[in-house]
Amino acid sequence: MAEEKKKESASAPEGQNMLYLWAVGGLIIGLILGYVIFPGMAPAANTGTTVTGGNTTTAFTLDQSKVAQVAGFLQNYYFVSTGNDTTVAFTRYVDKGSYVELYYTVAGQEMPVLVSKDYKYFYAGAYDFTTTMSQMQAARAQAENQTATQAQGIPQSSNPQVLMFVMSYCPYGNQAEAGLVPVIQLLGDKATFEPVYIIYPSGNECADNNGTRYCSLHGNSELWQDVREKIIFNIYGEKKWAEYVGRADTECAVTNIDTCWATVANETGVNKTAVLAEFDANKFHILDGEIAMTTAYGVSGSPTIMINGATFNGGRTAQAYKDAICGAFNSAPSECGQNVTAGTTAAPASGSCG
C-alpha cells in the first residue's frame, strides 16, 4: 500500500534540472555577453567613482543586502560549475543610467553583473532577481547532495528506495529514527521508505510457532512492538508510521511498551483495534517477512540504513539523511531545498545493536 501510494506521486519533475540549467547557464552567458547585446555597456574606466551613462532615469542607491545576494549567487554558481568553493568579493559599481553594473572578483578575476536599478532583474534577458537567487540556491543544494551521495557510492534513481533496518527499542536505532522522522515527513511522497525489523532465530527470550523461534535482541516486549509498528506501516504508510514511532520512542520504554503502545496509538490517530486484529491474524507471517528481508540484505545490526541498495554510512542527523536521500534522486524535488528542523541532534555513527 505505502509503496503503491508513492509510485503515483513520487515523480519529481524532470524539468527541474532544465530550470536550473536555464538559470545557471543562460544567466551567466547573458552576463558575460551583456556588453555585446546591449549598447553602451562597456565598463567604465574610473574604478573608484560612480559613472552615469545614457539617459539617467532615477537615482540609484546601493543596497548592500542585494550586493551580498549576488555575491552568494556567484559563489554558488562557481560551486555548481566546478565542485569547489571560491572567494567572491564586491569591488565597485557603475551607474549606467537605466541599469547598474556591479563588479565582483570571482576566483581572482573581475566580472560585471548587470542589474536593474530596482533590483528586480538581471540583464541580459531580464531574469527575475528573486527567482534566480532561489533557483541557484536549489541548484547548489542539489549539487552538494549529489556529491555527498556519490562519494558514498549510492546510486541515483527517480524514486529512491530507503530501507531502515532497526529494532524498536535499540537506543541507536531510536537515534536514527529521530533523524529520519522529519525527513520522512518531508520526502515521504517523493521517495519510498520502509522500516524492516531485525529478528533472530535464536536468543534468550523468544516466541515459538510450530518449532520456529522468533527473537528480538531486547526480549519479547520489543519483538511484539516490532510487529505492531510494521502493521502500522502496512496500514497507514510511512508518514503515519514516522509520527507514531517518533512518539512511542520518547513516551514509552521497552519495560512498559506492552500497554503504552496503545496510548500513543490513540494520540496519533492509529486504530488500535485494527492493529490488534492484524496482529492476532498475521503476527508470525509478518515476522517471517522481516526475517526474509534482513537475510536477503545480510543485515544484523540496528540501525542500518540502505538507500537504493547501498548502505549509508553518514551521520545520524536529519540533515545528513536528507542530503543523502536527496542526492539519490536523478532530479531532486523542490522539497530538497527545505531545511529539516527536528531530530537534528548528532548521534554516534558507530554504535549499533546486533
Buried (B, 14 or more C-beta within 10 A) or exposed (E): EBBEBBEEEBEBEEEBBEBBBBBBEBBBEBBEEBBEEBEEBEBBEEEEEEBEBEEEEEEBEEEEEBBEBBBBBBBBBBBBEEEEEBEBEBEBBBBBBBBBBBBBBBEEEEBBBBBBBEBEBBBBBEBEBEEBBBBBBBBBBBBBBBEBBEEBEBEBBEBBBBBBBBBBBBBBBBBBBBBBBBBBBBBBBBBBBBBBBBBBEEBEEBBEEEEEEBBBBBBBBBBBBBBBBBBBBBBBBBBBBBBBBBBBBEBBEBEEBBEBBBBBBEEBEBEBEBBBEBBEEBBBEBBBBBBEBBEEBEBBBBBBBBBBEBBBEBBBBBBBBBBBBBBBBBBBBEBBBBEBEBBBEEBEBEBBBB
